[in-house]
Amino acid sequence: MEQKIKQDGIHIGANIRRIRLACGIKQTQLAKMLQLNGCDMTREALVKLERGTQHITATQLRAIRDVLGTTYDELLK
């Protein structure tokens, strides 16, 4: 089982949302883009991630980084 990354003090979800909106991508679009890149994520799971109510896995973080064309530094700051 893949380890989850806790969002304690790190606002990964808020950073994902900020970057996603800056790119003009809707949640549904991002979920589809992630699925096309082999990351099985629903819009509902993305909502939970952005709200910080669900932990993110390293695989999900990497896929979001790649799809949004950003860096780990931007996602983890």
C-alpha positions in Angstrom: 0.0 0.0 0.0 1.3 3.4 -1.0 2.1 5.8 1.8 -0.1 8.9 2.1 1.5 12.4 2.5 -0.1 14.3 5.4 -1.0 17.9 4.7 -0.1 19.1 8.3 1.1 22.6 7.9 1.5 22.1 4.2 -1.4 23.3 2.1 -0.9 20.9 -0.8 -4.6 20.9 -1.7 -4.8 24.7 -1.7 -1.7 24.9 -3.8 -3.2 22.4 -6.3 -6.3 24.5 -6.5 -4.4 27.7 -7.0 -2.2 26.3 -9.8 -5.2 24.6 -11.4 -7.2 27.8 -11.5 -4.2 29.8 -12.8 -4.1 27.3 -15.6 -7.8 27.8 -16.3 -8.5 24.1 -15.7 -11.8 22.9 -14.0 -11.8 20.0 -11.5 -13.5 17.7 -13.9 -10.9 18.5 -16.6 -8.0 17.9 -14.2 -9.5 14.5 -13.1 -9.9 13.4 -16.7 -6.3 14.6 -17.5 -5.0 12.6 -14.6 -6.9 9.5 -15.6 -5.5 9.8 -19.1 -2.0 9.9 -17.5 -2.7 6.7 -15.6 -3.7 8.2 -12.2 -7.0 6.8 -11.1 -8.6 9.9 -9.5 -12.2 11.0 -9.6 -13.4 14.6 -9.3 -14.8 13.8 -5.9 -11.3 12.7 -4.7 -9.8 15.8 -6.2 -12.3 18.0 -4.3 -11.3 16.2 -1.0 -7.6 16.7 -1.8 -8.1 20.4 -2.5 -10.0 20.8 0.7 -7.3 19.0 2.7 -9.8 16.4 3.9 -8.0 13.5 2.1 -4.3 12.7 2.1 -2.5 12.6 -1.2 -0.2 9.7 -2.3 3.2 10.2 -3.9 1.9 8.8 -7.2 -1.0 11.3 -7.2 1.3 14.2 -6.4 3.6 13.3 -9.2 0.7 12.9 -11.7 -0.7 16.3 -10.7 2.7 17.9 -10.9 3.1 16.5 -14.5 -0.4 17.4 -15.7 -0.3 20.9 -14.3 3.3 21.4 -15.6 4.5 22.6 -12.2 7.1 21.6 -9.6 7.1 19.8 -6.3 8.3 23.1 -4.7 5.2 24.9 -5.9 2.9 22.1 -4.7 4.6 21.8 -1.3 5.3 25.4 -0.3 
